[in-house]
């Protein structure tokens, strides 16, 4: 416990931690602070660790509260600018924070990384979260390269957020959304004539048979985490 407290004193800023640590000194290295890959598990498990200890180790609850305040203070921004419009980039991992899904893709599966804009308050919809068409270059008037990682590697964060939202609110809509995602996994990610599932190469497109192209790879967290939450 003293090591944890010392790490927080030396590395945390508003409850947020860099993603790299020196294995020799145990001190944090100046690096990105991110809710995506290589940083997500720290924030995700703070509250869980507090609950696992039967709410007796308040240091984890304090760390969680500080981190959530730090996220709100430093990472959540609202733009008042419309000229030029601002684009925001999100990885699929931080969906444990967002707890929402943008089903505007052809496969109804979320991409690894997508550009999105905040929905307009007066006309909010799921489709507003995703900009599916590449931006137009102002000089050439042609579509610029789309900056997006369109893979879906069967991550659990979206369905886990829906699972938690359902149990907190009791609203059945979260179960319905989770089931729709599961149905999309079955349709697009299941390997033909097999019980296995594989990573989807491009959620924005599909082949002549209506199914997405697959990688020859299945992540371990598909079995360990995604399926544990999704069919609920």
C-alpha atoms as a printed R data frame, in Angstrom:
    type eleno elety resid chain resno       x       y       z
1   ATOM     1    CA   UNK     A     1   0.000   0.000   0.000
2   ATOM     2    CA   UNK     A     2   2.869   2.377   0.750
3   ATOM     3    CA   UNK     A     3   4.236   1.764  -2.758
4   ATOM     4    CA   UNK     A     4   0.881   2.753  -4.261
5   ATOM     5    CA   UNK     A     5   0.680   5.925  -2.217
6   ATOM     6    CA   UNK     A     6   4.258   6.835  -3.128
7   ATOM     7    CA   UNK     A     7   3.571   6.272  -6.826
8   ATOM     8    CA   UNK     A     8   0.595   8.604  -6.635
9   ATOM     9    CA   UNK     A     9   2.604  11.300  -4.886
10  ATOM    10    CA   UNK     A    10   5.373  11.184  -7.486
11  ATOM    11    CA   UNK     A    11   3.435  10.585 -10.682
12  ATOM    12    CA   UNK     A    12  -0.204  11.571 -10.458
13  ATOM    13    CA   UNK     A    13  -1.532  14.889 -11.687
14  ATOM    14    CA   UNK     A    14  -5.215  15.438 -10.908
15  ATOM    15    CA   UNK     A    15  -5.466  11.687 -10.409
16  ATOM    16    CA   UNK     A    16  -4.193  10.922 -13.923
17  ATOM    17    CA   UNK     A    17  -1.079   8.839 -14.552
18  ATOM    18    CA   UNK     A    18   1.373   8.538 -17.476
19  ATOM    19    CA   UNK     A    19   1.283   5.231 -19.344
20  ATOM    20    CA   UNK     A    20   4.981   4.369 -18.826
21  ATOM    21    CA   UNK     A    21   6.918   3.540 -15.668
22  ATOM    22    CA   UNK     A    22  10.641   2.948 -15.177
23  ATOM    23    CA   UNK     A    23  11.050  -0.729 -14.159
24  ATOM    24    CA   UNK     A    24  14.262   0.018 -12.248
25  ATOM    25    CA   UNK     A    25  13.264   3.059 -10.237
26  ATOM    26    CA   UNK     A    26   9.529   2.439 -10.115
27  ATOM    27    CA   UNK     A    27   8.941   6.066 -11.060
28  ATOM    28    CA   UNK     A    28   6.643   7.234 -13.804
29  ATOM    29    CA   UNK     A    29   8.213   8.369 -17.064
30  ATOM    30    CA   UNK     A    30   6.984  11.545 -18.726
31  ATOM    31    CA   UNK     A    31   4.610  10.170 -21.365
32  ATOM    32    CA   UNK     A    32   1.033  10.272 -22.603
33  ATOM    33    CA   UNK     A    33  -1.928  10.284 -20.267
34  ATOM    34    CA   UNK     A    34  -4.622   8.326 -22.030
35  ATOM    35    CA   UNK     A    35  -7.810   6.400 -21.427
36  ATOM    36    CA   UNK     A    36  -7.102   4.157 -24.403
37  ATOM    37    CA   UNK     A    37  -4.756   1.221 -24.803
38  ATOM    38    CA   UNK     A    38  -1.963   0.917 -22.229
39  ATOM    39    CA   UNK     A    39  -3.794   3.220 -19.839
40  ATOM    40    CA   UNK     A    40  -7.373   2.025 -19.574
41  ATOM    41    CA   UNK     A    41  -6.990  -0.806 -17.064
42  ATOM    42    CA   UNK     A    42  -5.698   1.480 -14.317
43  ATOM    43    CA   UNK     A    43  -8.843   3.600 -14.312
44  ATOM    44    CA   UNK     A    44 -11.178   0.690 -14.960
45  ATOM    45    CA   UNK     A    45 -10.045  -1.312 -11.953
46  ATOM    46    CA   UNK     A    46  -9.822   1.381  -9.291
47  ATOM    47    CA   UNK     A    47 -13.495   1.116  -8.347
48  ATOM    48    CA   UNK     A    48 -13.435  -2.657  -8.792
49  ATOM    49    CA   UNK     A    49 -10.474  -3.000  -6.433
50  ATOM    50    CA   UNK     A    50 -12.294  -0.975  -3.796
51  ATOM    51    CA   UNK     A    51 -15.331  -3.248  -4.096
52  ATOM    52    CA   UNK     A    52 -13.196  -6.416  -4.054
53  ATOM    53    CA   UNK     A    53 -11.726  -5.348  -0.702
54  ATOM    54    CA   UNK     A    54 -15.278  -5.099   0.658
55  ATOM    55    CA   UNK     A    55 -14.939  -1.309   0.600
56  ATOM    56    CA   UNK     A    56 -12.308  -1.405   3.329
57  ATOM    57    CA   UNK     A    57  -9.358   0.017   1.364
58  ATOM    58    CA   UNK     A    58 -10.527   3.585   0.871
59  ATOM    59    CA   UNK     A    59  -7.322   4.504  -0.944
60  ATOM    60    CA   UNK     A    60  -8.755   2.902  -4.091
61  ATOM    61    CA   UNK     A    61 -12.002   4.846  -3.804
62  ATOM    62    CA   UNK     A    62 -10.034   8.053  -3.292
63  ATOM    63    CA   UNK     A    63  -7.886   7.246  -6.337
64  ATOM    64    CA   UNK     A    64 -11.022   6.580  -8.378
65  ATOM    65    CA   UNK     A    65 -12.704   9.824  -7.326
66  ATOM    66    CA   UNK     A    66  -9.561  11.830  -8.089
67  ATOM    67    CA   UNK     A    67  -9.161  10.159 -11.472
68  ATOM    68    CA   UNK     A    68 -12.770  10.804 -12.504
69  ATOM    69    CA   UNK     A    69 -12.448  14.444 -11.464
70  ATOM    70    CA   UNK     A    70  -9.189  14.683 -13.411
71  ATOM    71    CA   UNK     A    71 -10.797  13.182 -16.503
72  ATOM    72    CA   UNK     A    72 -13.648  15.671 -16.342
73  ATOM    73    CA   UNK     A    73 -11.278  18.577 -15.745
74  ATOM    74    CA   UNK     A    74  -8.578  17.766 -18.318
75  ATOM    75    CA   UNK     A    75  -9.945  15.393 -20.948
76  ATOM    76    CA   UNK     A    76 -13.584  16.358 -21.455
77  ATOM    77    CA   UNK     A    77 -13.921  19.525 -23.483
78  ATOM    78    CA   UNK     A    78 -16.818  21.346 -25.099
79  ATOM    79    CA   UNK     A    79 -16.037  23.491 -28.095
80  ATOM    80    CA   UNK     A    80 -17.900  26.669 -28.914
81  ATOM    81    CA   UNK     A    81 -16.180  26.971 -32.284
82  ATOM    82    CA   UNK     A    82 -17.977  26.050 -35.474
83  ATOM    83    CA   UNK     A    83 -15.572  27.657 -37.938
84  ATOM    84    CA   UNK     A    84 -13.485  25.690 -38.430
85  ATOM    85    CA   UNK     A    85 -15.232  22.707 -36.842
86  ATOM    86    CA   UNK     A    86 -13.167  20.582 -34.476
87  ATOM    87    CA   UNK     A    87 -12.741  16.846 -34.932
88  ATOM    88    CA   UNK     A    88 -12.274  14.572 -31.955
89  ATOM    89    CA   UNK     A    89 -10.628  11.166 -32.060
90  ATOM    90    CA   UNK     A    90 -11.618   8.265 -29.856
91  ATOM    91    CA   UNK     A    91 -10.373   4.728 -29.428
92  ATOM    92    CA   UNK     A    92 -12.809   1.950 -28.675
93  ATOM    93    CA   UNK     A    93 -11.206   1.297 -25.281
94  ATOM    94    CA   UNK     A    94 -12.432   4.513 -23.588
95  ATOM    95    CA   UNK     A    95 -16.004   3.372 -24.139
96  ATOM    96    CA   UNK     A    96 -15.955   2.115 -20.583
97  ATOM    97    CA   UNK     A    97 -16.124   5.844 -19.784
98  ATOM    98    CA   UNK     A    98 -18.544   6.833 -22.520
99  ATOM    99    CA   UNK     A    99 -20.872   3.885 -22.108
100 ATOM   100    CA   UNK     A   100 -22.319   4.595 -25.535
101 ATOM   101    CA   UNK     A   101 -22.078   3.105 -28.973
102 ATOM   102    CA   UNK     A   102 -22.274   4.602 -32.459
103 ATOM   103    CA   UNK     A   103 -24.055   2.072 -34.689
104 ATOM   104    CA   UNK     A   104 -23.646   4.071 -37.887
105 ATOM   105    CA   UNK     A   105 -21.333   1.539 -39.501
106 ATOM   106    CA   UNK     A   106 -22.340  -1.003 -42.100
107 ATOM   107    CA   UNK     A   107 -21.648  -3.924 -39.794
108 ATOM   108    CA   UNK     A   108 -23.034  -2.211 -36.660
109 ATOM   109    CA   UNK     A   109 -19.687  -2.908 -34.983
110 ATOM   110    CA   UNK     A   110 -17.562  -0.101 -33.564
111 ATOM   111    CA   UNK     A   111 -14.170   0.695 -35.159
112 ATOM   112    CA   UNK     A   112 -10.954   0.716 -33.147
113 ATOM   113    CA   UNK     A   113 -10.413   4.441 -33.726
114 ATOM   114    CA   UNK     A   114 -12.860   6.899 -35.269
115 ATOM   115    CA   UNK     A   115 -13.253  10.610 -35.747
116 ATOM   116    CA   UNK     A   116 -16.437  11.870 -34.173
117 ATOM   117    CA   UNK     A   117 -18.133  15.120 -33.353
118 ATOM   118    CA   UNK     A   118 -20.263  15.875 -30.347
119 ATOM   119    CA   UNK     A   119 -23.968  15.613 -31.222
120 ATOM   120    CA   UNK     A   120 -25.876  18.867 -31.460
121 ATOM   121    CA   UNK     A   121 -28.042  19.333 -28.417
122 ATOM   122    CA   UNK     A   122 -31.115  20.251 -30.424
123 ATOM   123    CA   UNK     A   123 -30.833  17.265 -32.760
124 ATOM   124    CA   UNK     A   124 -28.742  14.616 -31.060
125 ATOM   125    CA   UNK     A   125 -28.548  11.141 -32.520
126 ATOM   126    CA   UNK     A   126 -26.187   8.194 -32.526
127 ATOM   127    CA   UNK     A   127 -25.239   8.941 -36.125
128 ATOM   128    CA   UNK     A   128 -23.735  12.268 -35.032
129 ATOM   129    CA   UNK     A   129 -21.013  10.450 -33.135
130 ATOM   130    CA   UNK     A   130 -19.374   9.100 -36.275
131 ATOM   131    CA   UNK     A   131 -18.090  10.914 -39.337
132 ATOM   132    CA   UNK     A   132 -18.101   8.063 -41.811
133 ATOM   133    CA   UNK     A   133 -17.047  10.021 -44.884
134 ATOM   134    CA   UNK     A   134 -13.466  11.326 -45.220
135 ATOM   135    CA   UNK     A   135 -13.111  15.110 -44.902
136 ATOM   136    CA   UNK     A   136 -12.864  17.278 -48.033
137 ATOM   137    CA   UNK     A   137  -9.499  18.925 -48.645
138 ATOM   138    CA   UNK     A   138 -10.043  22.704 -48.830
139 ATOM   139    CA   UNK     A   139  -7.468  23.213 -51.615
140 ATOM   140    CA   UNK     A   140  -8.032  20.231 -53.892
141 ATOM   141    CA   UNK     A   141 -11.766  19.921 -53.177
142 ATOM   142    CA   UNK     A   142 -11.203  16.169 -53.083
143 ATOM   143    CA   UNK     A   143 -11.789  13.720 -50.291
144 ATOM   144    CA   UNK     A   144  -8.789  13.470 -48.003
145 ATOM   145    CA   UNK     A   145  -7.585  10.185 -46.595
146 ATOM   146    CA   UNK     A   146  -9.872   8.985 -43.831
147 ATOM   147    CA   UNK     A   147  -7.947   8.888 -40.566
148 ATOM   148    CA   UNK     A   148  -9.603   5.867 -39.028
149 ATOM   149    CA   UNK     A   149  -8.688   2.412 -37.806
150 ATOM   150    CA   UNK     A   150 -11.730   0.536 -39.036
151 ATOM   151    CA   UNK     A   151 -10.927  -2.797 -37.398
152 ATOM   152    CA   UNK     A   152 -13.024  -4.356 -34.681
153 ATOM   153    CA   UNK     A   153 -10.977  -6.773 -32.586
154 ATOM   154    CA   UNK     A   154 -13.829  -8.031 -30.403
155 ATOM   155    CA   UNK     A   155 -13.087  -5.740 -27.476
156 ATOM   156    CA   UNK     A   156 -15.347  -5.898 -24.377
157 ATOM   157    CA   UNK     A   157 -15.495  -2.242 -23.324
158 ATOM   158    CA   UNK     A   158 -18.659  -1.205 -25.167
159 ATOM   159    CA   UNK     A   159 -20.762  -4.171 -24.094
160 ATOM   160    CA   UNK     A   160 -19.349  -3.962 -20.582
161 ATOM   161    CA   UNK     A   161 -20.516  -0.340 -20.377
162 ATOM   162    CA   UNK     A   162 -23.982  -1.376 -21.526
163 ATOM   163    CA   UNK     A   163 -24.002  -4.244 -19.025
164 ATOM   164    CA   UNK     A   164 -23.160  -1.890 -16.163
165 ATOM   165    CA   UNK     A   165 -25.606   0.771 -17.373
166 ATOM   166    CA   UNK     A   166 -28.420  -1.786 -17.412
167 ATOM   167    CA   UNK     A   167 -27.729  -3.003 -13.878
168 ATOM   168    CA   UNK     A   168 -27.421   0.545 -12.558
169 ATOM   169    CA   UNK     A   169 -30.530   1.925 -14.252
170 ATOM   170    CA   UNK     A   170 -32.706  -1.126 -14.885
171 ATOM   171    CA   UNK     A   171 -33.513   0.306 -18.327
172 ATOM   172    CA   UNK     A   172 -33.940  -2.643 -20.750
173 ATOM   173    CA   UNK     A   173 -32.733  -0.541 -23.692
174 ATOM   174    CA   UNK     A   174 -29.131  -1.243 -22.643
175 ATOM   175    CA   UNK     A   175 -29.727  -4.998 -22.849
176 ATOM   176    CA   UNK     A   176 -31.312  -4.546 -26.265
177 ATOM   177    CA   UNK     A   177 -28.290  -2.595 -27.521
178 ATOM   178    CA   UNK     A   178 -25.933  -5.232 -26.123
179 ATOM   179    CA   UNK     A   179 -27.873  -7.992 -27.842
180 ATOM   180    CA   UNK     A   180 -27.804  -6.148 -31.168
181 ATOM   181    CA   UNK     A   181 -24.019  -5.921 -30.887
182 ATOM   182    CA   UNK     A   182 -23.845  -9.642 -30.129
183 ATOM   183    CA   UNK     A   183 -25.988 -10.408 -33.183
184 ATOM   184    CA   UNK     A   184 -23.603  -8.328 -35.300
185 ATOM   185    CA   UNK     A   185 -20.650 -10.275 -33.910
186 ATOM   186    CA   UNK     A   186 -22.371 -13.529 -34.879
187 ATOM   187    CA   UNK     A   187 -23.157 -12.256 -38.377
188 ATOM   188    CA   UNK     A   188 -19.822 -10.659 -39.213
189 ATOM   189    CA   UNK     A   189 -17.149 -12.039 -36.878
190 ATOM   190    CA   UNK     A   190 -18.012 -15.725 -36.710
191 ATOM   191    CA   UNK     A   191 -15.813 -17.976 -38.827
192 ATOM   192    CA   UNK     A   192 -17.854 -20.018 -41.295
193 ATOM   193    CA   UNK     A   193 -18.363 -23.679 -40.388
194 ATOM   194    CA   UNK     A   194 -16.689 -23.045 -37.061
195 ATOM   195    CA   UNK     A   195 -17.555 -21.956 -33.565
196 ATOM   196    CA   UNK     A   196 -14.628 -19.528 -33.524
197 ATOM   197    CA   UNK     A   197 -14.749 -15.770 -33.961
198 ATOM   198    CA   UNK     A   198 -12.138 -13.536 -35.593
199 ATOM   199    CA   UNK     A   199 -11.229  -9.859 -35.791
200 ATOM   200    CA   UNK     A   200 -13.136  -7.782 -38.347
201 ATOM   201    CA   UNK     A   201 -10.836  -5.994 -40.806
202 ATOM   202    CA   UNK     A   202 -13.161  -3.134 -41.768
203 ATOM   203    CA   UNK     A   203 -16.456  -2.368 -40.053
204 ATOM   204    CA   UNK     A   204 -17.283   0.165 -42.767
205 ATOM   205    CA   UNK     A   205 -17.638  -2.435 -45.497
206 ATOM   206    CA   UNK     A   206 -18.749  -5.959 -46.220
207 ATOM   207    CA   UNK     A   207 -18.346  -8.543 -48.972
208 ATOM   208    CA   UNK     A   208 -20.861  -9.741 -51.583
209 ATOM   209    CA   UNK     A   209 -22.363 -12.124 -49.034
210 ATOM   210    CA   UNK     A   210 -22.984  -9.265 -46.624
211 ATOM   211    CA   UNK     A   211 -20.287 -10.461 -44.236
212 ATOM   212    CA   UNK     A   212 -17.159  -8.560 -43.250
213 ATOM   213    CA   UNK     A   213 -13.589  -9.598 -44.070
214 ATOM   214    CA   UNK     A   214 -11.848 -11.314 -41.141
215 ATOM   215    CA   UNK     A   215  -8.311 -11.528 -39.818
216 ATOM   216    CA   UNK     A   216  -6.843 -14.920 -38.934
217 ATOM   217    CA   UNK     A   217  -6.853 -13.990 -35.271
218 ATOM   218    CA   UNK     A   218  -9.095 -14.158 -32.215
219 ATOM   219    CA   UNK     A   219  -8.204 -12.122 -29.129
220 ATOM   220    CA   UNK     A   220  -8.229 -13.843 -25.742
221 ATOM   221    CA   UNK     A   221 -10.430 -11.137 -24.217
222 ATOM   222    CA   UNK     A   222 -13.248 -12.170 -26.568
223 ATOM   223    CA   UNK     A   223 -13.726 -15.330 -24.510
224 ATOM   224    CA   UNK     A   224 -12.548 -13.945 -21.172
225 ATOM   225    CA   UNK     A   225 -14.453 -10.651 -21.135
226 ATOM   226    CA   UNK     A   226 -16.679  -9.781 -24.115
227 ATOM   227    CA   UNK     A   227 -18.824 -12.911 -24.019
228 ATOM   228    CA   UNK     A   228 -19.052 -12.685 -20.239
229 ATOM   229    CA   UNK     A   229 -20.918  -9.392 -20.562
230 ATOM   230    CA   UNK     A   230 -22.607  -9.353 -23.960
231 ATOM   231    CA   UNK     A   231 -25.282 -12.091 -23.821
232 ATOM   232    CA   UNK     A   232 -26.517 -10.712 -20.488
